[in-house]
């Protein structure tokens, strides 16, 4: 089966954050600029997803969503088939996306002043989920070794021993692209759970792992661990459905699940988007061949990024095991951060995510989203090579 990931689709003027807010955020005009920042893809999802939208439009009534048994069954079956994980349908709490779910988790399980551990540099909305809810960030900075990140377990132990309440784990890691090994995850679980530190495991990139690497669901390691953590998944990153704002907080323990649902009620979150579950069911049911082809295409795109980085003076591309996000280190250029940004945005006219937003350890990096048609990526990379040669 053939899928056309090379097709360039003009998303300008379609309420597309990636294109239509690029100038607002980065000063790069969509008229001549290229957006490789926010993490959605410039690809259409599997055709069956758009067919489901078309059927809904033809039906023509767009009322409240209810009756989610098919959605829950699709999530359960997908996790079993693709990840070997067994969950019960009732463990799934639907949220309006994973960021929404993580915020609710902080509200449900933490009190103002509590410490929530983040392994930085890490997905930047986590910081707001902590501080906007009155808690403080405990920084467990990742260690850069041999071109990729590893965890600082001794520092994690110290933070837990000092009374941290929660760890928000990013697995696979955004922005570093690590697919944590089973042994690493077992160590994290042992440190945190033995000290009463709740783990919220964001596994939204779990389907976007390159050949040679395997994503391990933390909750799937053992029955004991599954009862003590919260797992975040969604079809949004896998099938480019971010705009449907639908996520899963998978909570096996009835007590933890009841507290989460209670907090959802306090936030007035009783109903869900009609179209997110509908799209996810279509994607999970029919989208596996599309996803397998996508992963091969993304691997080829990453290889282009890697080759381009080698042509840039003083720029290093981190080894990548999963996601569609390259993490470029500009520290070797000898340039001030502001000059790096100026060259990227004003001269190359490319929008990349600024590394400092990802917290301590990200200051000299830029995140590049390579989930776009290859012709577009090649043009952006040629521009970057020109200004850093």
DOKOL-429253 format. One record per residue (C-alpha): residue number from 1; residue in one letter; chain; x, y, z. Coordinates in steps of 0.02 Angstrom, whole numbers, always signed. Each point is the difference from the previous one (the first is absolute). Last residue first. Layout:
BEGIN
<r NUM,'A','A',<X,Y,Z>>
...
end
This chain:
BEGIN
<r 389,'X','A',<+1431,+1357,+360>>
<r 388,'X','A',<-137,+46,+122>>
<r 387,'X','A',<-105,+117,-107>>
<r 386,'X','A',<+5,-109,-157>>
<r 385,'X','A',<-26,-163,+95>>
<r 384,'X','A',<-159,+72,+75>>
<r 383,'X','A',<-70,+49,-169>>
<r 382,'X','A',<+42,-170,-75>>
<r 381,'X','A',<-86,-82,+149>>
<r 380,'X','A',<-160,+97,-29>>
<r 379,'X','A',<-3,-42,-186>>
<r 378,'X','A',<+35,-184,+35>>
<r 377,'X','A',<-141,-5,+129>>
<r 376,'X','A',<-125,+73,-123>>
<r 375,'X','A',<+49,-125,-134>>
<r 374,'X','A',<-9,-142,+125>>
<r 373,'X','A',<-179,+34,+48>>
<r 372,'X','A',<-16,+39,+186>>
<r 371,'X','A',<+30,-87,+164>>
<r 370,'X','A',<+176,+72,+24>>
<r 369,'X','A',<-40,+102,+156>>
<r 368,'X','A',<+161,+87,+52>>
<r 367,'X','A',<+38,+40,+181>>
<r 366,'X','A',<+137,+128,+34>>
<r 365,'X','A',<+137,-23,+130>>
<r 364,'X','A',<+121,+110,+95>>
<r 363,'X','A',<-114,+35,+149>>
<r 362,'X','A',<-80,-172,+12>>
<r 361,'X','A',<+92,-64,+153>>
<r 360,'X','A',<-112,+86,+126>>
<r 359,'X','A',<-175,+23,-71>>
<r 358,'X','A',<-87,-47,-162>>
<r 357,'X','A',<-35,+183,-43>>
<r 356,'X','A',<+188,+27,-9>>
<r 355,'X','A',<+6,-108,-157>>
<r 354,'X','A',<-93,+118,-113>>
<r 353,'X','A',<-121,-91,-117>>
<r 352,'X','A',<+49,+23,-182>>
<r 351,'X','A',<-72,+123,-126>>
<r 350,'X','A',<+95,+19,-163>>
<r 349,'X','A',<+31,+162,-93>>
<r 348,'X','A',<+184,-46,-29>>
<r 347,'X','A',<+58,+180,+28>>
<r 346,'X','A',<-124,+74,+124>>
<r 345,'X','A',<-58,-157,+91>>
<r 344,'X','A',<+149,-117,+3>>
<r 343,'X','A',<+133,+137,-4>>
<r 342,'X','A',<-87,+100,+135>>
<r 341,'X','A',<-22,-153,+112>>
<r 340,'X','A',<+184,-42,-8>>
<r 339,'X','A',<+43,+183,+31>>
<r 338,'X','A',<-110,+5,+155>>
<r 337,'X','A',<+78,-158,+70>>
<r 336,'X','A',<+174,+74,-14>>
<r 335,'X','A',<+109,-82,-130>>
<r 334,'X','A',<+147,-118,+34>>
<r 333,'X','A',<-71,-118,-131>>
<r 332,'X','A',<+32,-150,+112>>
<r 331,'X','A',<-146,+45,+113>>
<r 330,'X','A',<-124,-21,-142>>
<r 329,'X','A',<-71,-169,+56>>
<r 328,'X','A',<-142,-61,-110>>
<r 327,'X','A',<-140,-108,+72>>
<r 326,'X','A',<-98,-84,-141>>
<r 325,'X','A',<-185,-31,+28>>
<r 324,'X','A',<-95,-135,-93>>
<r 323,'X','A',<-12,-116,+150>>
<r 322,'X','A',<+119,-148,+31>>
<r 321,'X','A',<+178,-61,+17>>
<r 320,'X','A',<+95,+158,-48>>
<r 319,'X','A',<+184,+38,+18>>
<r 318,'X','A',<+19,+185,+34>>
<r 317,'X','A',<+48,+112,-145>>
<r 316,'X','A',<+155,+105,+27>>
<r 315,'X','A',<+32,+174,-70>>
<r 314,'X','A',<+174,+80,+4>>
<r 313,'X','A',<+10,+36,-185>>
<r 312,'X','A',<-152,-67,-92>>
<r 311,'X','A',<+33,-136,-130>>
<r 310,'X','A',<-14,-138,+131>>
<r 309,'X','A',<-169,+71,+48>>
<r 308,'X','A',<-59,-24,-180>>
<r 307,'X','A',<+42,-185,+4>>
<r 306,'X','A',<-94,-24,+163>>
<r 305,'X','A',<-151,+95,-61>>
<r 304,'X','A',<-4,-107,-159>>
<r 303,'X','A',<+13,-158,+107>>
<r 302,'X','A',<-147,+64,+101>>
<r 301,'X','A',<-104,+14,-157>>
<r 300,'X','A',<+39,-181,-47>>
<r 299,'X','A',<-53,-57,+173>>
<r 298,'X','A',<-159,+102,-18>>
<r 297,'X','A',<-43,-90,-162>>
<r 296,'X','A',<+26,-171,+79>>
<r 295,'X','A',<-109,+49,+148>>
<r 294,'X','A',<-134,+65,-117>>
<r 293,'X','A',<-9,-163,-96>>
<r 292,'X','A',<-29,-97,+161>>
<r 291,'X','A',<-129,+129,+54>>
<r 290,'X','A',<-97,-11,-164>>
<r 289,'X','A',<-2,-190,+12>>
<r 288,'X','A',<-66,+11,+181>>
<r 287,'X','A',<-137,+126,-37>>
<r 286,'X','A',<-159,-102,-22>>
<r 285,'X','A',<-73,-35,+172>>
<r 284,'X','A',<+111,+116,+104>>
<r 283,'X','A',<-25,+142,-123>>
<r 282,'X','A',<-188,-22,-19>>
<r 281,'X','A',<-23,-14,+188>>
<r 280,'X','A',<+112,+152,+28>>
<r 279,'X','A',<-101,+107,-121>>
<r 278,'X','A',<-164,-39,+89>>
<r 277,'X','A',<+80,+25,+171>>
<r 276,'X','A',<+60,+173,-52>>
<r 275,'X','A',<-157,+51,-95>>
<r 274,'X','A',<-132,+14,+136>>
<r 273,'X','A',<+113,+95,+121>>
<r 272,'X','A',<-34,-54,+177>>
<r 271,'X','A',<-124,+40,+137>>
<r 270,'X','A',<+11,+13,+190>>
<r 269,'X','A',<+149,+114,+19>>
<r 268,'X','A',<-69,+131,+118>>
<r 267,'X','A',<+168,+26,+84>>
<r 266,'X','A',<-65,-69,+165>>
<r 265,'X','A',<-66,-148,-98>>
<r 264,'X','A',<+172,-35,-71>>
<r 263,'X','A',<+66,+7,+178>>
<r 262,'X','A',<-123,-135,+54>>
<r 261,'X','A',<+48,-105,-150>>
<r 260,'X','A',<+183,+6,+53>>
<r 259,'X','A',<-41,-42,+180>>
<r 258,'X','A',<-106,-148,-55>>
<r 257,'X','A',<+140,-64,-112>>
<r 256,'X','A',<+126,+7,+141>>
<r 255,'X','A',<-117,-100,+111>>
<r 254,'X','A',<-45,-126,-136>>
<r 253,'X','A',<+183,-37,-42>>
<r 252,'X','A',<+20,-38,-185>>
<r 251,'X','A',<+13,+179,-64>>
<r 250,'X','A',<+19,+31,-187>>
<r 249,'X','A',<-11,+186,-36>>
<r 248,'X','A',<-53,+3,-181>>
<r 247,'X','A',<+3,+147,-119>>
<r 246,'X','A',<-112,+92,-122>>
<r 245,'X','A',<+26,+177,-66>>
<r 244,'X','A',<-62,-28,-179>>
<r 243,'X','A',<+129,+126,-60>>
<r 242,'X','A',<+143,-117,+42>>
<r 241,'X','A',<-59,-132,-124>>
<r 240,'X','A',<+163,-32,-92>>
<r 239,'X','A',<-15,-191,+4>>
<r 238,'X','A',<+129,-47,+133>>
<r 237,'X','A',<+9,+170,+83>>
<r 236,'X','A',<-188,+10,+30>>
<r 235,'X','A',<-42,-182,+30>>
<r 234,'X','A',<+23,+28,+186>>
<r 233,'X','A',<+88,-71,+151>>
<r 232,'X','A',<+34,+54,+179>>
<r 231,'X','A',<+37,-133,+131>>
<r 230,'X','A',<-35,+29,+185>>
<r 229,'X','A',<+102,-99,+126>>
<r 228,'X','A',<-21,-108,+155>>
<r 227,'X','A',<-109,-146,-52>>
<r 226,'X','A',<+99,-33,-159>>
<r 225,'X','A',<+161,-10,+102>>
<r 224,'X','A',<-65,-147,+104>>
<r 223,'X','A',<-67,-91,-153>>
<r 222,'X','A',<+170,+8,-80>>
<r 221,'X','A',<+94,+76,-148>>
<r 220,'X','A',<-157,+46,-95>>
<r 219,'X','A',<-32,+160,+98>>
<r 218,'X','A',<+165,+70,-62>>
<r 217,'X','A',<-46,-33,-180>>
<r 216,'X','A',<+159,-56,-83>>
<r 215,'X','A',<+36,+76,-171>>
<r 214,'X','A',<+114,-107,-105>>
<r 213,'X','A',<+152,+55,-98>>
<r 212,'X','A',<+86,-78,-150>>
<r 211,'X','A',<-126,+73,-121>>
<r 210,'X','A',<-50,+177,+47>>
<r 209,'X','A',<-133,+44,+127>>
<r 208,'X','A',<-152,+107,-36>>
<r 207,'X','A',<-136,-105,+81>>
<r 206,'X','A',<+44,+50,+178>>
<r 205,'X','A',<+7,+187,-38>>
<r 204,'X','A',<-143,+38,+123>>
<r 203,'X','A',<+81,-99,+140>>
<r 202,'X','A',<-14,+130,+138>>
<r 201,'X','A',<+28,-99,+160>>
<r 200,'X','A',<-75,+79,+156>>
<r 199,'X','A',<+99,-80,+141>>
<r 198,'X','A',<-55,+18,+182>>
<r 197,'X','A',<+139,+14,+129>>
<r 196,'X','A',<-32,-112,+150>>
<r 195,'X','A',<+182,-35,+35>>
<r 194,'X','A',<+4,-179,-64>>
<r 193,'X','A',<-102,+60,-148>>
<r 192,'X','A',<+126,+128,-55>>
<r 191,'X','A',<+165,-91,+9>>
<r 190,'X','A',<-67,-170,-57>>
<r 189,'X','A',<-100,+76,-142>>
<r 188,'X','A',<+149,+99,-65>>
<r 187,'X','A',<+110,-156,+10>>
<r 186,'X','A',<-128,-105,-95>>
<r 185,'X','A',<-10,+136,-132>>
<r 184,'X','A',<+188,-1,-26>>
<r 183,'X','A',<+3,-190,-12>>
<r 182,'X','A',<-144,-2,-125>>
<r 181,'X','A',<+98,+120,-109>>
<r 180,'X','A',<-53,+181,-25>>
<r 179,'X','A',<-34,+49,-180>>
<r 178,'X','A',<+101,+158,-8>>
<r 177,'X','A',<-54,+132,-126>>
<r 176,'X','A',<+77,+147,+92>>
<r 175,'X','A',<-147,+121,-12>>
<r 174,'X','A',<-110,-88,+55>>
<r 173,'X','A',<+43,-167,+79>>
<r 172,'X','A',<-91,-158,-44>>
<r 171,'X','A',<-52,-2,+142>>
<r 170,'X','A',<-14,+168,+88>>
<r 169,'X','A',<-17,-30,+186>>
<r 168,'X','A',<-95,+121,+112>>
<r 167,'X','A',<+62,-45,+173>>
<r 166,'X','A',<-112,+36,+150>>
<r 165,'X','A',<-1,+43,+186>>
<r 164,'X','A',<+180,+47,+33>>
<r 163,'X','A',<+43,-20,+185>>
<r 162,'X','A',<+188,+25,+15>>
<r 161,'X','A',<+28,-186,-25>>
<r 160,'X','A',<-80,+11,-172>>
<r 159,'X','A',<+115,+143,-50>>
<r 158,'X','A',<+152,-93,+65>>
<r 157,'X','A',<-49,-161,-92>>
<r 156,'X','A',<-20,+96,-163>>
<r 155,'X','A',<+172,+76,+27>>
<r 154,'X','A',<+74,-174,+17>>
<r 153,'X','A',<-96,-60,-152>>
<r 152,'X','A',<+67,+129,-121>>
<r 151,'X','A',<-83,-65,-157>>
<r 150,'X','A',<+85,-22,-167>>
<r 149,'X','A',<-4,+112,-152>>
<r 148,'X','A',<+85,-27,-168>>
<r 147,'X','A',<+159,+44,-93>>
<r 146,'X','A',<+122,-103,+101>>
<r 145,'X','A',<-66,+65,+166>>
<r 144,'X','A',<-114,+149,+32>>
<r 143,'X','A',<-68,-15,+177>>
<r 142,'X','A',<-181,+43,+34>>
<r 141,'X','A',<-39,+133,+128>>
<r 140,'X','A',<-112,-49,+145>>
<r 139,'X','A',<-74,+171,+35>>
<r 138,'X','A',<-131,+5,+138>>
<r 137,'X','A',<-132,+119,-63>>
<r 136,'X','A',<-112,+86,+126>>
<r 135,'X','A',<-187,-15,+25>>
<r 134,'X','A',<-134,+134,-4>>
<r 133,'X','A',<-102,-67,-145>>
<r 132,'X','A',<+74,+119,-127>>
<r 131,'X','A',<+172,-58,+56>>
<r 130,'X','A',<-19,-185,-36>>
<r 129,'X','A',<-106,-7,-157>>
<r 128,'X','A',<+95,+153,-61>>
<r 127,'X','A',<+164,-93,+8>>
<r 126,'X','A',<-75,-152,-86>>
<r 125,'X','A',<-46,+111,-148>>
<r 124,'X','A',<+189,+4,-43>>
<r 123,'X','A',<+30,-179,-55>>
<r 122,'X','A',<+164,-43,+86>>
<r 121,'X','A',<+178,+58,+27>>
<r 120,'X','A',<-13,-50,+138>>
<r 119,'X','A',<-65,-147,+98>>
<r 118,'X','A',<-146,+80,+91>>
<r 117,'X','A',<-38,-37,+183>>
<r 116,'X','A',<-156,+72,+83>>
<r 115,'X','A',<+30,+80,+170>>
<r 114,'X','A',<-150,+44,+107>>
<r 113,'X','A',<-30,+183,+45>>
<r 112,'X','A',<-183,-2,-45>>
<r 111,'X','A',<-69,-176,+20>>
<r 110,'X','A',<+24,-147,-118>>
<r 109,'X','A',<-105,-149,-56>>
<r 108,'X','A',<-153,+72,-85>>
<r 107,'X','A',<+68,+169,-55>>
<r 106,'X','A',<+160,-77,-70>>
<r 105,'X','A',<-104,-133,-87>>
<r 104,'X','A',<-118,+130,-73>>
<r 103,'X','A',<+149,+92,-74>>
<r 102,'X','A',<+65,-162,-74>>
<r 101,'X','A',<-168,-37,-78>>
<r 100,'X','A',<-16,+170,-84>>
<r 99,'X','A',<+176,-18,-69>>
<r 98,'X','A',<-50,-174,-61>>
<r 97,'X','A',<-151,+54,-102>>
<r 96,'X','A',<-178,+45,+45>>
<r 95,'X','A',<-11,-147,+118>>
<r 94,'X','A',<-73,-175,-5>>
<r 93,'X','A',<+29,-105,+156>>
<r 92,'X','A',<+45,-178,-49>>
<r 91,'X','A',<+9,-131,+138>>
<r 90,'X','A',<-177,-56,-40>>
<r 89,'X','A',<+57,-79,-163>>
<r 88,'X','A',<+119,-118,+90>>
<r 87,'X','A',<+183,-2,-48>>
<r 86,'X','A',<+117,-131,-72>>
<r 85,'X','A',<+161,+62,-79>>
<r 84,'X','A',<+86,-95,-141>>
<r 83,'X','A',<+48,+164,-83>>
<r 82,'X','A',<-76,+0,-174>>
<r 81,'X','A',<-135,-133,+17>>
<r 80,'X','A',<-40,+23,+185>>
<r 79,'X','A',<+8,+189,-5>>
<r 78,'X','A',<-105,+4,-158>>
<r 77,'X','A',<-132,-120,+68>>
<r 76,'X','A',<-27,+100,+159>>
<r 75,'X','A',<-7,+166,-94>>
<r 74,'X','A',<-126,-69,-125>>
<r 73,'X','A',<-107,-76,+138>>
<r 72,'X','A',<-4,+167,+92>>
<r 71,'X','A',<-55,+89,-158>>
<r 70,'X','A',<-134,-129,-41>>
<r 69,'X','A',<-69,+11,+177>>
<r 68,'X','A',<-10,+191,-6>>
<r 67,'X','A',<-189,+22,+4>>
<r 66,'X','A',<-17,+189,+7>>
<r 65,'X','A',<+52,+157,-92>>
<r 64,'X','A',<-116,+150,+3>>
<r 63,'X','A',<-76,+56,-163>>
<r 62,'X','A',<+68,+23,-176>>
<r 61,'X','A',<-141,-45,-118>>
<r 60,'X','A',<+45,+3,-185>>
<r 59,'X','A',<+5,-182,-48>>
<r 58,'X','A',<+102,+57,-151>>
<r 57,'X','A',<+123,+89,+113>>
<r 56,'X','A',<+18,-155,+108>>
<r 55,'X','A',<+26,-109,-154>>
<r 54,'X','A',<+134,+121,-62>>
<r 53,'X','A',<+89,-4,+167>>
<r 52,'X','A',<+2,-190,-5>>
<r 51,'X','A',<+69,+5,-178>>
<r 50,'X','A',<+135,+118,+61>>
<r 49,'X','A',<+53,-130,+127>>
<r 48,'X','A',<-12,-143,-126>>
<r 47,'X','A',<+120,+94,-113>>
<r 46,'X','A',<+140,-20,+128>>
<r 45,'X','A',<+54,+170,+64>>
<r 44,'X','A',<+53,+141,-117>>
<r 43,'X','A',<+179,+54,+21>>
<r 42,'X','A',<+77,+165,+56>>
<r 41,'X','A',<+30,-73,+173>>
<r 40,'X','A',<-29,+74,+172>>
<r 39,'X','A',<+130,+43,+128>>
<r 38,'X','A',<+20,+189,-4>>
<r 37,'X','A',<+164,+53,-82>>
<r 36,'X','A',<+54,-37,-177>>
<r 35,'X','A',<-93,+144,-81>>
<r 34,'X','A',<+71,+62,-167>>
<r 33,'X','A',<+1,+183,-46>>
<r 32,'X','A',<-37,+89,-164>>
<r 31,'X','A',<-182,+52,+13>>
<r 30,'X','A',<-21,-80,+170>>
<r 29,'X','A',<+102,+146,+70>>
<r 28,'X','A',<+129,-38,+132>>
<r 27,'X','A',<-6,+118,+149>>
<r 26,'X','A',<+11,-149,+117>>
<r 25,'X','A',<-159,-9,+102>>
<r 24,'X','A',<-116,+119,-93>>
<r 23,'X','A',<+77,-44,-167>>
<r 22,'X','A',<-27,-186,+29>>
<r 21,'X','A',<-180,+23,+56>>
<r 20,'X','A',<-83,-49,-165>>
<r 19,'X','A',<+122,-137,-48>>
<r 18,'X','A',<+16,-116,+150>>
<r 17,'X','A',<-157,+63,+83>>
<r 16,'X','A',<-107,-45,-151>>
<r 15,'X','A',<-161,+100,-3>>
<r 14,'X','A',<-11,-46,-186>>
<r 13,'X','A',<+79,+159,-71>>
<r 12,'X','A',<+162,-86,-44>>
<r 11,'X','A',<-9,-189,-5>>
<r 10,'X','A',<+62,-19,-180>>
<r 9,'X','A',<+20,-187,-25>>
<r 8,'X','A',<+166,-64,-66>>
<r 7,'X','A',<-15,-182,-57>>
<r 6,'X','A',<+154,-100,+43>>
<r 5,'X','A',<-90,-106,+130>>
<r 4,'X','A',<-101,-85,-136>>
<r 3,'X','A',<-47,-171,+66>>
<r 2,'X','A',<+18,-160,-100>>
<r 1,'X','A',<-68,-170,+51>>
end
